[in-house]
C-alpha cells in the first residue's frame, strides 16, 4: 500500500490539504517553519507526523505556489529552517528538493 502523505477532502479541514494521520494542514506546517520551527521541534510538538510526511507537505507547497506563495523567498526557497542534508538522506528522491525541503546551503564568504 502506498501512503498519500498529503490528502485533500472537502469534508475534512474545510478542504484544506492536510498531512496523513494528522489534523495539521500544509499551511499550518509552513507557518511553523516560517516561525523558526525545524524538523526536530515539529516532530516534538506533533509526534503523529512522519519525516517523509512533512517533506511531502513542503513538496506539495512547492507544486502549488499559487496557493502558498507567501511562504517562499524571492529565490524560490521556502522561508524558515528546512531539513539538513543528514535528515534528508532517508527521504525518497522526489522529496529531496534543495531550498524547499532541504535548507539552502549557507553562503560562504
N, C-alpha and C positions, 0 to 999 in steps of 0.2 A: 504494500500500500504506500502510495506517495502522499505526503502531507502537503497540503496547500497552506503555506505559512502565513500568508495574508489573505483574509477572507472578506467578502462583502455580501451582506444580506440585507435587503430593505427592512426586514423585521428585527434586526439586531443592531443596536447602537445607531438607530436612525439612518441606517445605510452607510455609515462611515466605515471605511476599510479598517479592520482590526486584526490583531495578531492571534494566531491559532492558540486555543486553550487559555485565552485571557479575555478580559474586558478592556484591554488597553488598545486604543486606536493608533494608527500610524501617526496621526497628528500629535497625539499625546507623547509618543516616543520622540518625535522630532523636537517638541517643546522641552522635554527633559534634556535631550542632547544639547540644545541651544542654550540651556541654562547651566551647562557645565557638567552634566552627568556623563560619566564614562561607562563602559560596559560593566565594570565591577559594581558601581553604585546602582545601576539599573537592575542588575540581577539580584542585588541585595534587597532592594525595595520591592521587586516583583519576581519572586522565585519561581512563579509559574511559567515565566518566559524561558526560551532557549536561545543560545548564542546564535544559531542559524536563523531563528525566527526574527530576531532583532535585525540581523543583517538583511534578511528578506524585506523587512519593512523599509529599511533605508534604500534598498534597490528599487522597491516599489515607488517610493517618493521620487527617485531619480527618473523613473519611467513616466511619472505623472507630474512633471514640473509645473504644468499649468495649474495644478491644484495646490502644490506645495512650494511654489516659487519663493515665498517669503523666507524659507529656511535655507536657501542657497546663497553662497557668496557670488560675487561678480565673476570669479574664476571658475564657477561651476561646482565647487566643493560644498558639502553640507557644513552648516555652522556647527561649531562645538567639537568636542573630542570624539574621534572615531575609534575604531579598533587599532591596536598596534599590529605590526606585521606578525608577531608571535600569536596573538589572539586570532588573527585572520587565517593563519596557516591551516586550521582544521576545517575551514569553510569550503563548500563546493565552489568550483571555479567561477560560476556565474555570479557569486556574491562577493568575490574579492575585487571590488571596484575601488581603485585609488581615488581618494578625495571624497568618496561617497560613504563607503563602508570603512575603508582603511584611512586613517588620518593622513593628511598630506605630509610629505617629508618636510622637515624643518629647513628653512633657508640657512645655508652655511655662509658665514662671512660677516 
